[in-house]
């Protein structure tokens, strides 16, 4: 009989709590992020256990025979927990070398053998021999940052059309309060910019406003354009990466037609990397994109961190118990579980 992955949490917590995070050799942001995860380990490991339960539920393969990919793994905690829970082969991946290094350091520190670490995106993963039989892809707080969702799901299908995928995202477009909060973050990135002191988990480096970055890209590419035209093009290319910004400018030079602004009022991405700021995507859009690649997408409710001490923890526990009445409207995050339609 299958033991719930939640039963592995106390033993895995013992391993984590024995780690002196401050003594680990890793980039300051990775260290800061790991400390946050360890300090809230019950909550995050409960999320990871739920992710693994969904993989297990959708697969007929025993977990000790499964090959699972922790995609965009950050510190690699989900992949490490999966290996600890008995998954056969585990791949940890990130396109940030600092995080991939940090995940290797943590794996060594808690004595868990990961089968392979891969730097890069899905294209890099496909070049590795182990990638030929990935049974499941798991990723937390990643899908809302993917620049081109359609291309991403196409890539998942090309790795293995029968792959199970489980994502979590805090960008729950059904939750009015979360939407308001995230829109403020989006407008901050778009119009003000950020520095590393803005938030505990902000990132490695400060950045100018995305609008200003787009202006510079356009001015460098087409310095002959009038300043007002450059500003207008910069405003209208919100949500585009550098290549698409330049394509829009080329089209304007040829036709004098301005690009169409995206419909969403605040979604924006880093022009250099294409990483969206907590992109808000309707659930129906996720389902449509996955379905177009022969994946059925199931949406399920996340939960609040009721492990916090005192009144706050009690209030969040109560909220967890009653929020299902409201559908997804009070969920702090949601799970997205994809599976090939023909395997149903």
N, C-alpha and C positions, 0 to 999 in steps of 0.2 A: 504493500500500500504506500502511496506517495505521502511523504511528510511535507507539510506546508513549509515553504521557504522561510516563513516568519520564525520557525523554531531554530533556525540557524543564527538569528540575529544576536542573541546574548553571547554566544561563543565568538562570533566575529567581532563584536564590540570589545571583548576582552583583548583581542589582538590589537585593535585600533587604540584603545586606551593605554596600552603599554608603549605606544609610540610617542617619543618626544618630538613633536612636529617642528619646534623651533630649531632643533639640532640637525634637521634634514637638509641636505644640499640641494636646493631647488630655487627657481626664480621667486622673488618676493610675492608676486601675485598668486602663483601656484601654491605657495606656502600659506598665504592668507586664506585662500579658498579651501585648502585642505583642513585648516584649523576650524573654519566655519562648519565644514561637513562633519568633522569629528565631534565638535561641540553639540551638534544636532543629529548625532548618529542614529538615534532611535527613529527619528522621523524619516531621514533619507533612506535608511536601510529598509524601513517599512514600504517606502515607494519602490525601491529596487526589488523587494520581495514580491510586490504586486506585479511588477513588470515581468518577472520570471514566471510567476503563476500564469500570466496570460500566454506566455510562450509555451509553457507546459500544456495548458488547456488546448491550444490550437494545433499541437503536434502529436502525431502517433508514434514518434521516435522516442525511445527512452533517453532521459537527459544525459546519461553517461556516454551515449553515442552521438549526441548533438554537438555541432560546431556553432558557436555563437559569437557574433561580432558586436563589441561595444564601440559604436561609431561616434566620433567626436567625444571621446571618453573623458576629456579633462584629466583629473587625477586618477582615473581608471577604477574608481571605487565600485562601480556597477559590475565591470568585468571581473574584478578581483572577488567580489561577493559571489558571482556566478560560478567561478572556479571552486570557491570554498564550498558551495552548495552541491557540487558534484557534476557540473556540466563537463562533457568530455574534452572538448578543445575550445579555448577562448582566445580570440584575437582582440587586442586593444589598439585603437586607432585614434589619431588626432592629426589635424593639419598644422597644429602649433607645436613646434619642436620642444619648447619649454615645458608644455604640459605632458608630452610623450615621455620626456626625460623624467619628469616628476612622478609619472605613473610607474616607471621602471624602478625608481628609488623606493617608492612605497611598497611595490611588490617584493622587492628584496628585503625590506625592513620587516614585513610581516610574514615572510617566508612562504609566498604563494607563487608557484611556477606558471607563468602565462606562456602559451605556446608561441605567440609571435606578436611583436609590436610593429605597427606600420605607420609611417609618417605620410600624410597626404590625404587625398580624397578617394572616392570610390574607384576612380580610374587607377590610382596607385594600388588599391587593394586587389583589383582584378588581375594585376600582374603577378601576384603572389600565388604559388601553387596551392596553398591552403584555402584560397578563396574559391576554389572550384566546387567546394561543397559546404557553403555556409547555409546552415539551416534557419538561422534567425539573426536579425539585426535589431539591436536595442539601442535607444538613444534618449537621454533625458535633456530637456531644455535646449534642444538643437533645431527642431524642424521650423521653429518660428524665425530662425536666422538664415535659412537656406535661400539663396538669391532666386534661383529658378526651380520652383517645386516640380514642374512638369518634367524637366530634364533630370532632376534628382530621382523621381519615381521611375523614369525610363531606365536609369542606371541600376536601380535596385532590381528591376525586372531582368536586366541584361546579366547581372551577377548570378541570379537564380530566380526564375519566374515563380517557383514554388516556395520562395523564402517567406517566412513569417516576419513581420516587422512590428515592433511595439515602440511607440514614442510617447513622451509626456510633453505637454506644453502648458506653461502658465499664461500664455496669451489666449485666454478663453474669451472669445468674442461674444459669448452669451451672458457673461457676467458684467453688468453695467458698471459696478464699482471698480472692477479690475480694468475695464476698458478705459475709464476716466484716468486712473492711475498711470496706465501705460501710455496713453496719449500725451500726458505731461512729459514723460521721459522722451517720447519721440520728438516733441516740439523742442525740448531742450537740446537734443542732439542736432536737430535740424537748424535751429536759429542761434543757439548760444554756444554749443560745444560742451566739452566735459574735461575735468581733470581727475587725477587718480584719487583725490580726497573726497570726491562727491559721494562715493558709496563704498562699502566694504568690498563688494565683489564687482567693482566697475570694470577693471581690465588692466592691462599692462601699462598703457600709455595714455596721456591726455590727447585730445584732438580738437581741432577747430570746428566750428559749425559746419555741418555737411553742405549747407548752402555756399559758404565761403570756399570750401574745397572744390565744389563743382564750378564755381566762378573761375578759380585758378586753372582748372583743367581746360575750360573753354577758352580762357584768355591765352594759355600757352599754345593751344592748338590753332586758334584763329585770332591772333592779336590785332588783326585789321578791323575786327568788328567794333561797332560803337559800344561804349560802356553800358548804355541802357539796354541794348540788344543782348549783351552778355548776361546782364542781370536777369532779364526776362527768360532767356534760355536756361539759366541756372535754376530759376524757380520752377520752370515747367519740366525739368528733368529730375525732379525729386523722385527717388525710388529707382534710379538707374545707376548701374556701375559705369566705370570709366569707358569701357568699350562702347556701351550703348549710348552714353552721353556724346561721345565723339561721332557716332553714327547719326545721332539726331542733329548735331551741328553740321555735318556734311550734307544732310538732306536739306537743312535750312539754307545752306549756301547755294545749293543747286536749285531749289524750288521756291525759296523765301517763305515756306510754310513752317510755322512754329509747331513743335511737338505737342501732343495731347498730354495734359497732366493726368496722372493716375486718379482714379475716382475716390479712393480713400482719402479722408481729410488730413491724416497725419502720418500714415505709414512712410517710413524713410529708411534708407540704407546708407552705409558708409560707401562713398563713391569709389574708393580705392579697392576695398575688399569685397563689396557687394553684400556684406553681412547686414541684414535688416535689424533695426532696433525693435525687438519684441513684436514682430509683425503680427497684426491682427487679421486673421483670415477666417471667414465664415466656415462653420462646420460643413455646410453644403458644398463649398468649394473644395475642401479637402476630399470629401467623398467623391466628387465629380472627377478630380484629377486621378485619384487612385483607381477609380472604376474604369477610366479610359485606358488603363494599363492592366486591366483584368484582375484588379485587387478589390475585394470587398473590404470596406473600412468600418470597423465598429468603434463607436465612441463610448467611453465609460467615465464615470465620475472619479475625480481625485479627492483628496481630503486635506483638512487643516492639521497643523502641527499641535495636536492636543497634548503633546508630551512636555510642553512648557510648564514651568512651575506656577503655582498660585491660581488666582482668579482667572487669568488669561487662559490657562490650560483647561480649566473647567468650562469656560465659555465656549472655547473652540471644540471641546468634546461634545457639548450640547448642540453646537452648530453642525457638527458632523452627523449627528443623529437625525436632525430634522431637515437638512438641506435637500434631501432627495425629493421632498414634496414639490420643490421648485424646478425640477429638471436639472439642467446644467447652470442655471442662473446664479447660483451661489458657490459654484465650485471654484476653488483657488487655482486648480489646474485640471486638465483632462488627459485621459489616455486615448491614444489612437492606435488601434490594432488592425494591421492589414494582413489579408490572406488571399491567396489565389482563388478566384471565383470557382474555377473548375474543380477545386479540391473540396468544395463544400458538399 
